[in-house]
Amino acid sequence: MAKQTVVLIPGDGIGPEVSRAARQVIDAAGVSFDWIEMPAGEGAIKEHGTTLPDITIHALEQHKIGLKGPVGTPIAGGFKSVNVQLRKRMDLYAAVRPVRTMPNIKTRYDNVDLVIFRENTEGLYSGIENEVAPGVVMSMKVATEKACDRIARYAFRYANRRQRKKVSVFHKANIMKLTDGLFLKCARRVWEEEYPNIIYEELIIDNACMQLVKDPTRFDVLLMENLYGDLMSDLCAGLVGGLGVVPGANIGEACSVFEAVHGTAPDLAGKDMANPLACIMSGVMMLNFLWDTRHDQASKNAAEKIKAAYNTVLSEGLHLTRDLGGTAGTKEFTDAIIEKLK
Ligand code: ATP
């Protein structure tokens, strides 16, 4: 099999530190990739005059697999979100975010095991906003049958393949009757026509928030549109130890980009304080994806080794980062995982 090239996008804030850690761990696990670093985010503006240079897009088009650190987005003004642009340009329509209880990480609940499927290309993230009159601004929520249908199909296919029992759709179709109504209609149709073996439920999202914090173990696969998926990802991260332990994948037909749920965490950037685990786990998702889609045995072996290594480091509890209750820095934690791979 030809050697896979992975497009590494370090990003902003803690991105360079956590993506470097992920690359080091993957290399140490014995899988041999060619890595090419590509710019995106605030850091790309100086050299390329844009936050999402064409060379980065072209590299993703060519190599089809990316591992990405977070990128900064200014609040209330400034340039458009790079993540939103990238997801739209590459049509990375499915965000997949597994949220699981981690060994030795004390939280309110045991046995949390959720997978969030977030529609990644439309909804209120379409970025269609305007000022209709002085003091009156509008933001357009877009839902298309094509996008609602394909995210539902992706979530159900995943649930079926992994023997997951239930898909819960979170919505607000009582208020947004057309947009969320279409999302529900598509999910219901995919379930009825193709996956009646899976338990299906629909929850209004405010109720879902309450149910999730009360007892997350009653949930399994969660399916929702873009904004709800963004918010729910952080809420669910809080159930298992925070943003340092939740990885993600952005899946498209032509290309897939793997990245942690967390942002740039400017408060930690450059201080060797970030937890790189979510980015490392995103790397493991990338390896598993290469196994699922290309049957690359070396990737599968490396994924299993890395998972065992970080689970051991967590269980031993000697090198935990601060967000997990320890005192280790990014480097110490990464080195501890690499040590277990030897
Ligand atoms: P952005 O604007 O890019 O979304 P942000 O700081 O607003 O960045 P996050 O990056 O998601 O949002 O971080 C929220 C908080 O969670 C951070 O201030 C940080 O304390 C914590 N956090 C996020 N990621 C990590 C991590 N990998 N390790 C440790 N703490 C983290």
Boltz pocket constraint, residues with backbone or C-beta under 6 A from the ligand:
constraints:
  - pocket:
      binder: B
      contacts: [[A, 14], [A, 18], [A, 70], [A, 71], [A, 72], [A, 73], [A, 243], [A, 244], [A, 261], [A, 262], [A, 263], [A, 264], [A, 265], [A, 266], [A, 267], [A, 268], [A, 273], [A, 274], [A, 275], [A, 276], [A, 278], [A, 323]]
      max_distance: 6.0
